[in-house]
Amino acid sequence: MRPTLRLLEDELIDRIVAEARAVLATLGVEIHNAWALRLLADHGARVDEPNRRAYLTGAIIDKALAAAPCSFKLFDVLGNETHDFGGDNVYFTPGSAAINILDPETGNMRLPATEDYVRYVKVVAGLPHIAAQSTALIPADVPAEISDSYRLYLSLLYCEKPVVTGAFTIEAFEVMKDLQVAVRGSAQALQQKPLTIFSCCPTAPVKWSDVTSQNLIDCAMHGIPVELISMPLAGFMAPVTLTGSLIQQTAENLSGAVLGQLTRPGSPMLYGGSPAIFDVRRETTPMGALETMMLNCANSEIGKRLGLPTQGYIALSDAKQLDAQAGLETSAGATLAALSGINSVSGPGMLDFESCQSIEKLVVDHEICGMTYRLLDGITPRDDFPALPIFQELFEERNLLIADHTRRHLRAEIRFPGPVIDRSNRARWLREGGLTLNQRARREASRLVGRYIPSQLDSGAKAELTRRMAREASRYGMDALPDHPE
């Protein structure tokens, strides 16, 4: 039996959804995009153009939900299926768009550079429990205007895993779409085998900017999956109660679903979010707070009730170092996310309120992800009945270390972690150097970089990626891309 977690009864979910629909019908959604407003008006929404508000009827929302797929698949750069977003399947991906990296040598946060991003991608390539990349770091050695496309370029060049990404400008989308087409060979092939998921984030309360709404529309037009990332702050930019915050999150995500599905019915999307409570004592948005985790899990329950695959920003920490707080917050989030069946879990590696990525923490978080997968396997009888023969052998031999039953089921039943997790007794730990968690994580990250196997993407596609990226960089004054091994 697979263990599960439920926070909301179906009756409560239905009341939350009904209140969110009432908000959209009565108070409307603010949209700073003229094309989106016309689209909604054409489908029967009442639009107040001077105030940029659209009022969504129940019929419009129902039409969108009926068109939205209940699952979709994701593929790597070689065209192999890696994800099936449906049911309670769970996949982990690193947190994205960090403006800082935790330097492994100094322990201080600093701005990332291209070499940091390449190191990150090489590590992710060797982490089997991390199913996708994300554009996790924002390199500071390229112009801000190309930072979105540049991160995607490096990910597609160095690693075969699909990518969770996003664009902070309207212009960047076209370049990022073309990079994916260069990998797949054609726009049609990209639609048939999606390679990325784009994050599309409404602004609290119930608002879509020109950039985010256009990104959502563009993704729908080209068949690129999106994740709707509603970000209410309970007690600040959303009601302080978790139920009230969930109503707002539902309204924001429903408005995004309407925009995407009216643009192109059947557009693949994840019903997700990055909610948080607001800590009035410190004026912060703690992603490691238990209430934040509860909001993520409950939001996934609502998305599944609506028939959509789900996402959540969870399994991360607000700590500033790879320390006990980082471990407890990340492990709690990963466990709750897995038990809730959140399909796409974004967060491993992240510190400091989603602003810092740590490659060493990502290596540790990978072990946490592996533990949650073992938990989801549950407890299954494996030749345990009748039990008498096993216990007869135990009583006779005084142990079962080399018993046939042990050898048949050891690997399936017991998960053995990698070298980051220490299970030695103290004497052996001292003989082997007495390494701390940080030291073990640094050593493992270095080992993964050293064992990195270059992506098997066709050399012609790699050359085309570089040609297109260099052309875009030249538009913003760069004579050449930053040095990195091809």
C-alpha positions as CSV (number, residue, x, y, z in Angstrom):
1,M,0.0,0.0,0.0
2,R,1.3,3.4,-0.9
3,P,1.2,5.8,2.0
4,T,-0.7,9.1,1.4
5,L,-1.4,12.4,3.0
6,R,-4.7,14.4,2.9
7,L,-5.2,17.8,4.4
8,L,-8.6,18.7,2.9
9,E,-11.9,16.9,2.7
10,D,-13.5,16.9,-0.7
11,E,-16.4,19.1,0.7
12,L,-13.9,21.8,1.8
13,I,-12.1,21.7,-1.6
14,D,-15.4,22.2,-3.4
15,R,-16.2,25.2,-1.1
16,I,-12.7,26.7,-1.8
17,V,-13.2,26.3,-5.5
18,A,-16.7,27.8,-5.4
19,E,-15.4,30.9,-3.5
20,A,-12.5,31.3,-6.0
21,R,-14.9,31.2,-8.9
22,A,-17.1,33.8,-7.1
23,V,-14.0,36.1,-6.8
24,L,-13.3,35.8,-10.5
25,A,-16.9,36.4,-11.4
26,T,-17.5,39.3,-9.0
27,L,-14.1,41.0,-8.5
28,G,-12.4,39.8,-11.7
29,V,-8.8,39.3,-12.6
30,E,-6.5,42.2,-13.5
31,I,-4.6,41.6,-16.8
32,H,-2.1,44.0,-18.3
33,N,-2.1,42.4,-21.7
34,A,-4.4,43.7,-24.4
35,W,-4.4,40.5,-26.5
36,A,-5.4,38.5,-23.4
37,L,-8.3,40.8,-22.6
38,R,-9.6,40.6,-26.2
39,L,-9.3,36.8,-26.0
40,L,-11.4,36.7,-22.9
41,A,-14.0,39.2,-24.3
42,D,-14.3,37.0,-27.4
43,H,-15.2,34.1,-25.2
44,G,-17.9,35.9,-23.3
45,A,-16.1,37.5,-20.4
46,R,-17.1,41.0,-19.3
47,V,-14.0,43.2,-19.8
48,D,-13.3,46.6,-18.3
49,E,-10.5,47.8,-20.5
50,P,-9.7,51.1,-18.7
51,N,-9.2,49.2,-15.5
52,R,-7.7,46.1,-17.2
53,R,-10.1,43.8,-15.5
54,A,-11.9,40.7,-16.8
55,Y,-14.8,39.0,-15.1
56,L,-14.9,35.3,-15.7
57,T,-18.1,33.4,-15.9
58,G,-18.6,29.9,-14.7
59,A,-19.1,28.7,-18.2
60,I,-15.7,30.1,-19.3
61,I,-13.9,28.4,-16.3
62,D,-15.8,25.1,-17.0
63,K,-14.7,25.2,-20.7
64,A,-11.1,25.7,-19.7
65,L,-11.1,22.9,-17.2
66,A,-12.7,20.5,-19.6
67,A,-10.0,21.3,-22.2
68,A,-7.1,21.0,-19.9
69,P,-5.3,17.6,-20.1
70,C,-5.3,15.5,-16.9
71,S,-1.7,14.4,-17.7
72,F,1.1,14.9,-20.1
73,K,4.6,13.6,-20.7
74,L,8.1,15.2,-20.8
75,F,11.1,14.0,-22.8
76,D,14.8,14.5,-22.7
77,V,17.0,16.1,-25.3
78,L,17.4,12.7,-27.0
79,G,13.7,12.2,-27.2
80,N,13.4,9.6,-24.4
81,E,10.3,9.8,-22.1
82,T,11.4,10.9,-18.6
83,H,8.1,12.2,-17.0
84,D,4.5,11.1,-16.9
85,F,2.7,13.9,-15.0
86,G,-0.4,12.1,-13.9
87,G,-1.9,10.3,-11.0
88,D,0.3,10.5,-8.0
89,N,3.6,10.2,-9.9
90,V,6.3,12.3,-8.1
91,Y,9.3,13.9,-9.8
92,F,11.9,16.2,-8.2
93,T,13.7,19.2,-9.9
94,P,16.1,21.8,-8.4
95,G,14.7,25.2,-7.4
96,S,15.3,27.8,-10.1
97,A,16.4,31.3,-10.8
98,A,18.6,31.8,-7.8
99,I,20.5,35.1,-7.8
100,N,23.2,33.7,-5.5
101,I,25.3,30.6,-5.2
102,L,26.7,29.2,-1.9
103,D,30.5,29.1,-2.6
104,P,31.8,25.7,-1.5
105,E,35.2,27.1,-0.7
106,T,34.3,30.1,1.4
107,G,30.8,29.2,2.6
108,N,29.7,32.7,1.5
109,M,27.0,33.6,-0.9
110,R,28.1,35.3,-4.1
111,L,26.9,36.0,-7.7
112,P,27.1,32.9,-10.0
113,A,29.1,32.8,-13.2
114,T,29.0,30.5,-16.2
115,E,31.5,28.1,-14.7
116,D,29.2,27.7,-11.7
117,Y,26.2,26.9,-14.0
118,V,28.2,24.3,-15.9
119,R,29.3,22.7,-12.7
120,Y,25.7,22.6,-11.5
121,V,24.5,21.0,-14.7
122,K,27.2,18.3,-14.6
123,V,26.2,17.4,-11.1
124,V,22.5,17.2,-12.0
125,A,23.4,14.9,-14.8
126,G,24.7,12.4,-12.2
127,L,21.8,12.5,-9.8
128,P,19.2,9.9,-10.7
129,H,16.6,11.0,-8.2
130,I,16.5,14.5,-9.7
131,A,14.5,13.8,-12.9
132,A,14.8,17.2,-14.5
133,Q,17.1,20.2,-14.6
134,S,16.0,23.7,-13.8
135,T,17.6,26.9,-14.9
136,A,18.7,27.2,-11.3
137,L,21.3,29.9,-11.4
138,I,21.4,33.4,-13.0
139,P,25.0,33.8,-14.3
140,A,26.1,37.4,-13.7
141,D,28.8,37.3,-16.5
142,V,26.3,37.8,-19.3
143,P,23.9,40.7,-19.9
144,A,20.6,40.5,-18.1
145,E,18.8,40.7,-21.4
146,I,20.0,37.2,-22.4
147,S,20.2,35.6,-18.9
148,D,17.0,33.5,-19.5
149,S,18.0,32.1,-22.9
150,Y,21.6,31.7,-21.8
151,R,20.7,29.5,-18.9
152,L,18.5,27.3,-21.1
153,Y,21.3,27.1,-23.7
154,L,23.8,25.8,-21.1
155,S,21.3,23.3,-19.8
156,L,20.5,21.9,-23.3
157,L,24.2,21.8,-24.3
158,Y,25.5,19.9,-21.2
159,C,22.8,17.7,-19.9
160,E,20.2,15.4,-21.4
161,K,17.5,15.9,-18.8
162,P,14.5,18.1,-19.6
163,V,14.4,21.6,-18.1
164,V,12.0,23.5,-15.9
165,T,12.6,27.1,-16.9
166,G,10.9,30.5,-17.6
167,A,11.3,33.9,-19.2
168,F,11.4,37.2,-17.4
169,T,10.8,39.1,-20.7
170,I,8.5,38.7,-23.7
171,E,11.4,38.9,-26.1
172,A,13.3,36.0,-24.4
173,F,10.6,33.5,-25.2
174,E,11.2,33.5,-28.9
175,V,14.9,32.8,-28.4
176,M,14.2,30.0,-25.9
177,K,11.6,28.4,-28.1
178,D,14.1,28.5,-31.0
179,L,16.7,26.8,-28.9
180,Q,14.3,23.9,-28.2
181,V,13.5,23.7,-31.9
182,A,17.2,23.4,-32.6
183,V,17.3,20.3,-30.3
184,R,14.2,18.7,-31.7
185,G,14.6,19.6,-35.3
186,S,11.2,21.1,-35.9
187,A,8.4,22.9,-34.1
188,Q,6.1,20.0,-34.8
189,A,8.6,17.5,-33.2
190,L,8.8,19.8,-30.1
191,Q,5.1,19.7,-29.7
192,Q,5.1,16.0,-30.0
193,K,7.9,15.6,-27.4
194,P,8.0,18.6,-25.0
195,L,11.4,19.3,-23.7
196,T,10.8,22.1,-21.1
197,I,8.2,23.4,-18.7
198,F,7.8,27.2,-18.4
199,S,6.9,28.8,-15.1
200,C,4.1,31.4,-15.5
201,C,3.5,33.4,-12.3
202,P,0.5,35.6,-11.6
203,T,1.0,38.5,-9.1
204,A,-0.9,38.6,-5.9
205,P,-3.7,39.4,-5.6
206,V,-5.3,37.9,-8.8
207,K,-3.3,39.8,-11.4
208,W,-1.3,38.9,-14.6
209,S,1.4,41.2,-15.8
210,D,2.0,41.8,-19.5
211,V,5.1,39.6,-19.5
212,T,3.7,36.6,-17.6
213,S,0.4,36.6,-19.5
214,Q,2.2,36.8,-22.8
215,N,4.6,34.0,-21.8
216,L,1.5,31.9,-20.9
217,I,-0.1,32.6,-24.2
218,D,3.1,32.0,-26.2
219,C,3.6,28.7,-24.5
220,A,0.1,27.6,-25.3
221,M,0.4,28.6,-28.9
222,H,3.5,26.5,-29.4
223,G,2.4,23.5,-27.2
224,I,5.1,24.1,-24.6
225,P,3.9,22.9,-21.1
226,V,3.6,25.5,-18.3
227,E,3.4,25.4,-14.6
228,L,1.0,28.0,-13.0
229,I,2.9,29.4,-10.1
230,S,0.5,31.3,-7.9
231,M,2.4,33.1,-5.0
232,P,0.0,34.3,-2.3
233,L,1.6,35.5,1.0
234,A,-0.7,34.5,3.8
235,G,-1.1,37.5,6.1
236,F,0.3,40.1,3.7
237,M,-0.8,39.7,0.1
238,A,-3.4,37.0,0.9
239,P,-5.7,36.2,3.8
240,V,-3.8,35.1,6.9
241,T,-5.8,31.9,7.2
242,L,-4.6,28.9,5.1
243,T,-8.1,28.4,3.8
244,G,-8.4,32.0,2.7
245,S,-4.9,31.9,1.0
246,L,-6.0,28.7,-0.8
247,I,-9.1,30.5,-2.2
248,Q,-6.8,33.2,-3.6
249,Q,-4.4,30.7,-5.0
250,T,-7.2,28.8,-6.6
251,A,-8.6,32.0,-8.2
252,E,-5.2,32.9,-9.6
253,N,-4.5,29.4,-11.0
254,L,-8.0,29.2,-12.5
255,S,-7.5,32.5,-14.3
256,G,-4.2,31.1,-15.7
257,A,-5.9,27.9,-16.8
258,V,-8.5,30.0,-18.6
259,L,-5.9,32.1,-20.5
260,G,-3.9,29.0,-21.6
261,Q,-6.8,26.8,-22.6
262,L,-8.7,29.5,-24.5
263,T,-5.5,30.3,-26.4
264,R,-5.1,26.6,-27.4
265,P,-7.4,23.9,-26.0
266,G,-5.5,21.0,-24.6
267,S,-2.4,23.0,-23.7
268,P,-0.4,20.9,-21.1
269,M,-0.1,22.6,-17.8
270,L,0.7,22.0,-14.1
271,Y,-1.6,23.4,-11.4
272,G,1.1,24.7,-9.1
273,G,2.4,27.4,-6.9
274,S,5.0,28.9,-4.6
275,P,2.8,30.1,-1.7
276,A,4.2,31.2,1.6
277,I,3.2,32.6,4.9
278,F,4.5,36.0,5.9
279,D,6.6,36.1,9.1
280,V,5.6,39.5,10.5
281,R,8.4,39.4,13.0
282,R,11.2,39.2,10.4
283,E,9.3,40.5,7.4
284,T,10.2,37.4,5.4
285,T,8.5,34.7,3.4
286,P,9.6,31.4,4.9
287,M,9.5,28.6,2.4
288,G,10.6,26.2,5.2
289,A,7.6,27.0,7.4
290,L,5.3,24.1,8.1
291,E,2.3,26.2,7.1
292,T,3.9,27.0,3.7
293,M,4.3,23.2,3.2
294,M,0.7,22.7,4.1
295,L,-0.4,25.3,1.5
296,N,1.6,23.5,-1.2
297,C,0.2,20.1,-0.3
298,A,-3.4,21.4,-0.1
299,N,-3.0,23.3,-3.3
300,S,-2.1,20.0,-5.0
301,E,-5.2,18.4,-3.6
302,I,-7.3,21.2,-5.1
303,G,-5.5,20.8,-8.5
304,K,-6.1,17.1,-8.5
305,R,-9.8,17.6,-7.6
306,L,-10.0,19.8,-10.7
307,G,-8.5,17.1,-12.8
308,L,-5.1,18.7,-13.4
309,P,-1.5,17.4,-12.7
310,T,0.2,19.5,-10.0
311,Q,3.4,21.3,-9.0
312,G,4.7,22.8,-5.8
313,Y,7.7,24.8,-4.6
314,I,8.6,22.7,-1.6
315,A,11.6,20.6,-0.4
316,L,13.8,23.7,0.2
317,S,15.1,25.7,3.1
318,D,15.4,29.3,4.4
319,A,18.8,28.4,6.1
320,K,21.9,30.3,4.9
321,Q,24.2,27.3,5.1
322,L,24.1,23.6,4.6
323,D,23.2,23.0,8.3
324,A,20.6,21.2,10.5
325,Q,17.9,23.7,9.6
326,A,18.5,23.1,5.9
327,G,18.1,19.4,6.4
328,L,15.0,19.4,8.6
329,E,13.1,21.9,6.4
330,T,14.0,20.2,3.2
331,S,13.4,16.7,4.4
332,A,10.0,17.6,5.9
333,G,9.0,19.3,2.6
334,A,10.1,16.5,0.4
335,T,8.3,13.9,2.5
336,L,5.1,15.8,2.7
337,A,5.2,16.5,-1.1
338,A,5.7,12.9,-1.9
339,L,2.9,11.7,0.4
340,S,0.6,14.3,-1.2
341,G,1.5,13.1,-4.7
342,I,2.6,16.5,-6.0
343,N,3.7,15.6,-9.5
344,S,6.5,18.1,-9.9
345,V,8.4,19.1,-6.8
346,S,10.6,22.1,-7.3
347,G,13.1,23.1,-4.6
348,P,16.1,20.9,-3.9
349,G,19.3,22.8,-3.5
350,M,17.6,26.0,-2.6
351,L,18.5,28.2,0.5
352,D,17.6,31.7,1.7
353,F,14.0,32.2,0.7
354,E,14.5,30.9,-2.9
355,S,17.4,33.3,-3.6
356,C,20.4,31.0,-3.3
357,Q,21.3,27.6,-4.9
358,S,23.9,25.3,-3.3
359,I,25.3,22.5,-5.4
360,E,26.5,20.7,-2.2
361,K,23.0,21.0,-0.7
362,L,21.6,19.6,-3.9
363,V,23.7,16.5,-3.5
364,V,22.4,16.1,0.0
365,D,18.8,16.8,-1.1
366,H,19.2,14.1,-3.8
367,E,19.6,11.6,-0.9
368,I,16.4,13.0,0.7
369,C,14.6,12.5,-2.5
370,G,15.7,8.9,-2.7
371,M,14.5,8.3,0.9
372,T,11.0,9.6,-0.1
373,Y,10.8,7.3,-3.0
374,R,11.5,4.4,-0.7
375,L,8.7,5.6,1.6
376,L,6.3,5.7,-1.4
377,D,7.1,2.1,-2.2
378,G,5.5,1.3,1.2
379,I,5.6,-2.1,2.8
380,T,5.1,-5.1,0.5
381,P,5.3,-8.8,1.5
382,R,8.2,-10.5,-0.2
383,D,8.0,-14.3,0.3
384,D,7.2,-13.6,3.9
385,F,4.2,-16.0,4.1
386,P,4.4,-18.6,5.5
387,A,6.9,-17.1,7.9
388,L,7.8,-20.3,9.8
389,P,10.6,-21.5,7.4
390,I,12.4,-18.1,7.7
391,F,12.3,-18.2,11.4
392,Q,13.3,-21.8,11.6
393,E,16.5,-20.9,9.6
394,L,17.1,-17.9,11.8
395,F,16.9,-20.0,15.0
396,E,19.2,-22.6,13.5
397,E,21.8,-20.3,11.9
398,R,21.6,-17.4,14.4
399,N,21.5,-14.9,11.5
400,L,20.1,-14.5,8.1
401,L,23.0,-12.5,6.4
402,I,23.5,-15.0,3.6
403,A,20.1,-16.6,3.6
404,D,18.4,-17.1,0.2
405,H,15.5,-14.8,1.3
406,T,18.0,-12.1,2.3
407,R,19.9,-12.2,-1.0
408,R,16.7,-12.2,-3.0
409,H,15.2,-9.2,-1.4
410,L,17.9,-7.1,0.2
411,R,18.2,-4.5,-2.6
412,A,14.5,-4.1,-3.1
413,E,13.7,-3.8,0.6
414,I,16.5,-1.7,2.0
415,R,17.7,1.5,0.4
416,F,21.5,2.2,0.8
417,P,22.3,5.9,0.5
418,G,25.4,7.3,-1.2
419,P,28.6,8.5,0.4
420,V,27.0,11.8,1.5
421,I,25.1,10.0,4.3
422,D,27.4,8.6,7.0
423,R,26.3,5.3,8.5
424,S,29.7,4.2,9.9
425,N,30.4,3.7,13.6
426,R,32.5,6.4,15.2
427,A,35.8,4.4,15.0
428,R,35.4,3.8,11.3
429,W,34.3,7.3,10.6
430,L,37.5,8.6,12.3
431,R,39.7,6.2,10.3
432,E,38.1,7.4,7.1
433,G,38.9,11.0,7.9
434,G,36.0,12.1,10.2
435,L,34.5,14.2,7.4
436,T,31.6,16.5,8.1
437,L,28.4,16.6,6.0
438,N,29.7,19.7,4.1
439,Q,33.0,18.0,3.4
440,R,31.3,14.8,2.2
441,A,28.9,16.8,0.0
442,R,31.8,18.8,-1.6
443,R,33.7,15.6,-2.3
444,E,30.6,13.9,-3.8
445,A,29.9,17.0,-6.0
446,S,33.5,16.9,-7.2
447,R,33.3,13.2,-7.9
448,L,30.1,13.7,-10.0
449,V,31.8,16.5,-12.0
450,G,34.8,14.3,-12.6
451,R,32.6,11.4,-13.8
452,Y,30.5,13.6,-16.0
453,I,29.7,12.1,-19.4
454,P,29.0,14.7,-22.1
455,S,25.5,14.9,-23.5
456,Q,24.9,12.6,-26.5
457,L,23.0,15.3,-28.3
458,D,24.0,15.4,-32.0
459,S,27.0,17.6,-32.6
460,G,25.1,19.5,-35.3
461,A,22.4,20.4,-32.8
462,K,25.0,21.5,-30.3
463,A,26.6,23.7,-32.9
464,E,23.3,25.2,-33.8
465,L,22.5,25.9,-30.2
466,T,25.8,27.8,-29.9
467,R,25.3,29.7,-33.1
468,R,21.9,30.9,-32.1
469,M,23.0,31.8,-28.6
470,A,26.0,33.7,-29.9
471,R,23.8,35.6,-32.3
472,E,21.5,36.7,-29.5
473,A,24.5,37.7,-27.3
474,S,25.9,39.8,-30.0
475,R,22.7,41.9,-30.0
476,Y,23.6,43.0,-26.5
477,G,27.3,43.9,-27.1
478,M,29.0,40.5,-26.5
479,D,31.7,39.6,-29.0
480,A,31.8,36.1,-27.7
481,L,30.1,33.9,-25.2
482,P,31.9,33.3,-21.8
483,D,34.5,30.5,-22.0
484,H,33.2,27.1,-21.2
485,P,34.2,23.7,-22.6
486,E,32.0,22.6,-25.5
